Amino acid sequence: MDSPIWLYLFGILSGFALLRVPLTGFLSPINPIVDVIGVLAVLLFSIVLIFKGVMHLIDSRRRR
């Protein structure tokens, strides 16, 4: 497994962490922005992982 794959997985986990973090006090106004960044991170890294998986399947079929 390539090492960037681990980075993509950790990127997805970071996106979920941004969705779960409670912002209170003077940071509460940026809560919607942090939620959007978290959703975008999860979607982006998930799409990249799916793309990498499909490309790996296509490449492995060509070698046969």
N, C-alpha and C positions, 0 to 999 in steps of 0.2 A: 504494500500500500504506500502511495506517495505521501510524503510529509505535508504537502499543502492540503490534503484531505483532512488531516487533523485540524488545521487552521480553519477550514470551512465549518467543521463540526463545532469548534469552539466559538466561531462567529455566530452560529445559530443559538448556542447556549447563552452567549452574551446578549443577543436580541431578546431572548426570553427573560433574562435577568433585568434588562431595561424595562420590560413590560411589568415586572413584579415589584420594582423598587418604589417604596413610598416616598414621595417628595413632600416635605412639610416646611413650614416657615417661609422664608423668602424665596425658596426654590419652587414653591407650589404653582406659580404662574407658568412655569415651563413644563409642567406635567404633560400637557397634550403634545408638545413637541417631542419630548422623550418617548412617548408612546408611539408616535409616528416613526421615529428613528428605529425603535425596537421592532416594529412590524416590518419596516423596509429591510432591516438587517436579516430577519428570519426569512423573509421571502427571497431576498437576493441570494443568500448563501444556500438556501434549499434548491433554488433553480440551478445554481452552479453545480451543486452535488448531483442533481438529476442529469444535467448535461454531461458531466464527467462520466457518470455511470453508463449512459447511453453510448457515448463515444468509446468507452472501454469495450462494451459489448460488440459494437460494430468492428472495432479493430481486432478483437479476438476471433471474430468470424472470418475476417479476411485472411488471417494467418493459416487457417485450416485448409 
